[in-house]
Amino acid sequence: MVLNRRTLHWSVTLVLILSTALLAQKKDDKKQTEAQKRDLPEIVKTMDAAATGQLPNDFGLAWARQDVLKAANNLEYVPFTVTYDATKITTPTVAFYWRVVAQNGGASATLTLPAAKKDDKDKDKDKKAPSKYAYENLTYVTPSGGAQARLSRPFTVTGGAYDVYVMMREQSSGAKNAPAPKVAVIKQTVTVPDLWTPDLSTSSIIAASHIEPLSAPLSPNEQLERPYAALGSMEITPSLDSKFTTKDELSIFFLIYNAKTDAMNKPDVSVEYNFYAKPSGAPEKFFNKTAAQSLNASTLPKEFDMSLGHQLSTGQGVQLTSFPAGDYRLEVKVTDKLSGKSITRDLNFTVTAG
C-alpha cells in the first residue's frame, strides 16, 4: 500500500546553516544588570565544579534531544533541547549557561561569556588567552511552561566527541542571609558527525510536533533563542519523544548534503520513505511506503542553484490514521542518481490510539 502524503516545501534560498558569527550575542556590559554581573563568578565556579562530578539538580533538568546540521566554515550546527520543572524556580529569570568540552582536549570556535567591565590591559590579556572549550555561552531566561518546560539552544563545533554541560541557576537577591540560589547542572556526551566530507550525507532526520511559517527573518539573538527557526522560512518544534497519535501527522524535515549536480547546478536525487512495524517480541515487518520524491531540474524551483549555496532540503507529512497503535521504524533512502550513491537513515517512532 502506498500512503497518502503531503510534501513540505522549504525555502530554496536557504544557505549554509548559521556561522559562528551569527550565534554570537552582542556583549554589552551596560545591558547587564548588577545582579547578573555579581552572579557571573559563581556561575562559572559552579560549572567548573560540574567537571568534577558535582551536579546539583534542583529543577529536574534533563537532556531531551540534539540534532546536527551543517554550519559554515567546516563547523556543524547542533541545536539541542532540555526539559525542566519551571514550577520549582522562584526568581523571575534564571541564568542558562552551556559549555561544550572536546573529549580529545581540543577546542574550536568559542564564544566569550559576558563579564563585568575591565580595563584595557585586562582586555588585551583576554584576547591572547587560548580557549579551553569548544563552545560556551550564557543567556538569561524567563521560566515558563510549568512542570514540563522545554528550552532549546544551539552550539557550533567541528565533528567529534564532546561533553556538554548545561546549567540553570536562579538569580541571587543580594540580600544579607538570603538563601542560596537554586541550581541545576547536567552533563551529556554528544558525538557530532563530520558533514564536511565529500560523501553523500544528510542532516539529522527531524520529526516535528509543530511546524509554523516565519512571518519575518530573525535577528541573531532571536536565532540563538529559537535555534529550530534558523532553518529557512519555517520554525520547527521537534518532537521530544517521537510519540504520536493516530490523529496526528508525522512531519519530518532534513537536508541532503554533497549531491552531485548537472550542468545547471541542480541535483538529481530520489528519496524513498519505507515504514516498518516493530511488533513487541517479533521481528519487524514492512508496513507501507509513500511515493518516492524526485528532487531535480524538473521539480526544483528554477532559481535553485547549489553553486550559490542553496541547500537541498526536503520533508513530508504523513497522516497516521491508517497506522495501528505500536512501534515503527521509518527508513529514509536517499539516492543520488548522478553519482550512483545511496544512503539510508532511520527514524523510530510510536503511534498510540487517538
N, C-alpha and C positions, 0 to 999 in steps of 0.2 A: 504494500500500500504506500502511496506517495502522499505525504501530508500537505495540507494547505499551509502556506507560509506567507509572511509579509516581509519583503525586502526592506531593510532600513537604509535610508540614504544619508550619507555623511558628507561633510564638506570636502570637495575635491582639491581645494587650495590649501589644505592642511599641510604645513611644512613640519620640519623636524620638531618633535615634542620638546618644548621648553629647554633653553640653555640654562646654565647655572646663573647667568646674569638675570634671567627672568625670575628666578626664585629668590633673588636677594632682596630682602626688605630694605627700605631706606632707613638707615640708622640715624635718628635724630634725637640727641640727648634731651632737647627741650620738650619732646613729646613724652618722655618717660616721667612717670610720677616719682616722687621722692620715695614712696614705698617700694616701687619696683627697683629703683637703684639700691635701696637698702637691702632688699632681699637677694639680689644677684649673687653675692659671695656665698650665701647659704645654699642657694640653688645649685651652684657649681660644686660646692662641698658635698652635698647630698648625692649628686650624680657621680662624683669621684668615688664615694663610698660604695655605690652600687657595683662598681667593678670588682669589689672585694666580696661581693655576695650579700651585702646589706640591702635588702629590698623590701622596705615597708610598703603596704598596700592598703591604705585607708579607704579607697574608693572602689575597690573591686576592679581595678584597671586590668584589661585583658587585650591581648593582641587578637584581632579578628581576621585580617587578610592583608595581603600585599599583591600588587601586580607589577609587571615590568614592561616598559615600552622604551623605544629608542629616544634618546635625547640628542643633543648636539655635541660636537667635539669629542667623539668616542666615549661618551657617557651614556648611562642608562637612567631612565626616569622611573622612580619607584614610588607610586602613591600607595599609602597604607592606611588602614583604619583600625582604631582601637575602640573598645566599649568601656563604659564606666558607670557608676551609680551617682548621678548628679544630685540625688536627694541627700547624700552624705556630705556635700560640700556646704560650708557655712559662710563663705565670703562671696561677694558679687563677681569677682574674677579670680581666675587661677592662672598660674604660670604653666605653660605647656612647653617642655624642653625635650628635644630628641637629639641623640648623639649616635653616630654611626662609626663603629671602630672596625677596621680591617683586621681579620684574623691573622693575616700574614705580617702584620705590623706596618704595612704600607699606608699611605694616605693619598687621597686625590683631592680634587677641588673641595674647598670647605668654605663655610660662611662664618664670620666672626660674630660672636654674641654681642648685643648692645651692652655698653658699660658706662659707668659714671665718667664724667668729663676728665680728660687727662691733659697734662701739659705736653708741649711739642716733643720734649725729649722722650717721654714715655711712648708717645705715638710712633716715633721713629723706631724704638725698640720693638714694639709690637709688629711692625712691618717686616722686620728682619727675622722674627721668630718663626721657625717652621711649624706647620700644623701637625698636631698629634692625632687628629681624627680625619676620617674620610669625609665626614659631613657633620654639622651641628647647626641647630637653630633654636630660637626661643620666641614664642608668641604668647600673648595673653588672651584668655578665652573667657567668655561669659557662659557658665554652665547652663545647659538646658537639655531636655529630653527625658527627664525622670530617671527611673532606675535602670533603664536600658538605653542610656545615651550613647551616641557614637560620634566620633571625631576623626577626620581624615587630614593628613598632611603628606607632603612628598619629600624625597631626597634624591639627589643625583650622585652616582658613583660609577666607577668602571666595573666591569664584570669581576666577580669574585665572591668570597665568603665573608660575611660581616656579622658582628654582634650589634644589634640595635637596642639602645637603652632609651626608654620613654618615661618621662616624669610629669606628673601633675602635682602642683603644690599650691596650697592656699596662700593668699597674700597676708603677710603679718600686719598686725594692727599698730605696732609700735608702742602700745601702751605698756606701762610697767606691770609686771606679774601676769601679763596676758598669757593664755595657754599657747603652747607651741602650735604653729600651723600644721594642719594635717597634710600628709604627702603620700603619693603612690608612685612606685617605680617598678617597671617590668623590663625584662631582657628577652629579646627574641633573636635567634640566629636565622639569618636570611642568606640564601645563595642566589646571586644575581647572575643570569647568563650574559654572555657577551654577544650582543646582537649586531656587532660591527664586523663580523666575518663576512666573506663574500657568499656564504652559503644561503640558500633559501631558508627563511625563518619567519616567525610570527611573534607578535606581542603575546602577552597573556590573553587567554580567552575569557572575557569578562561577561559574566551573567548579571544582568541588571534587574533590580527590583523596580526601578523607575528610570525613565528617560524623558528629559524635558528639553525643549529648544531654548537656546540662549537668546535673550532679547537684544543683547549688546555685548561687545567684547569686554573681557575682564581686565582689570588693572593687574600689575604684578602681585600686589598684596592680596587681591581677591583670588588670584590663581593659586597662591600659596595656601589660602584658607579653603579653597574648593578645588583640590587637585584633579578631580574627575570631571571638572568643567573645562579643563585645558586641552581637550581632545578634539576640538573643532567647533562646530556650531551647536553641539548638544551637550547637556550635562547629564552624566550617568551617576545613578546611585547604585553601587554594586550590591548584590545580594551577599549577605554575610554568612549564610548557612546553606545556600543553594537548595532551599526548600520552597516548593510552590504548590498551589492547589490546582485542581482540575479547572477552576475558573480563571486561572492566570494565563498569561502569555509568557513563554520563555524567550526573552530578548537577549541576544548576545552581540558583542562588538569585539573586533580585533583588527590589527593591522598586519599586512603582509610585507615582508622586507626582502630585498635583493632579488626580486623577479627580473628576468631578462626583458629587454624592451626591443621593439621593432624600429624601423627607420623613422617613425613618427614619435618615438619615445613613449610608446604605450606598451603595456604588458599584454600577455595572453594567458590568463590564469583561470583555472576551473576550481570551484570549491564545492565539495560534497559534504552533506550532513547526514550521517547514519546514526540511528538511535538503537541502543541495545538495552533490553530489560535485564535486570540482575535479581532474579528470584532468590529469596533467602535460602541458603543451603543448597543451591543448584547452580550449574554453570549458566553464564549469561547467554542470551539468545537474541538474534536480530529481531527488532520490533517494527521499525519503519524508517522512512527517509523522506527528505524533501527533494524537490527538483534541484539539480546542480546549478550553481551560479556561474555565469561566464563574465569575466572582467577583462575586456579587450577593447579594441578600437571601435567596435560596433555598439558596445553597451556603455562605455565610459563617456563622460561629457567631452565635447570637442576640445575644450581648453585644458583638459588633463594632460600634463606633461611631466614625467618623472625627472627630466633633466632640470626642471625648475624647483625641485624639492617637494613636489606633490607626493603625498603618501597614499599607498593603496590600502584603503580601509573598507571593511565590509561588515555585514551583520544581518541578522534577520530575526523576525519574531514568529514563534510557533505557538498556536493555541493548544493548550494541554487537555482539552475536553475529551479527546479520544484516548488519553493515557490512563490506564488503571492505576490506582494507588500503588506505589512501590518505588524501588530504586532504579536509576537508569544511568547509562553512560552515553554521552554524545561524542561520536568520533567525527572530527573535522579533518577532512583530507584536502590538502592544497596541492594542486598540480600546476607546475609552470610548463606550459606546452612548448615554449621556445627553447628551454634548456633540457626538457625531458625529466626534470627532477620533481619529486613529490615528498611531502612531509605530512605527518598526522599529529593532531593534538586532541586531547581528551578533556571532557568536562563531565564530572559526576554530579548528579542532582537527584532530588527526591520529590515525588508527587504525592500529595495527600488528598483525601476526599474534600471537595469544596463545600 
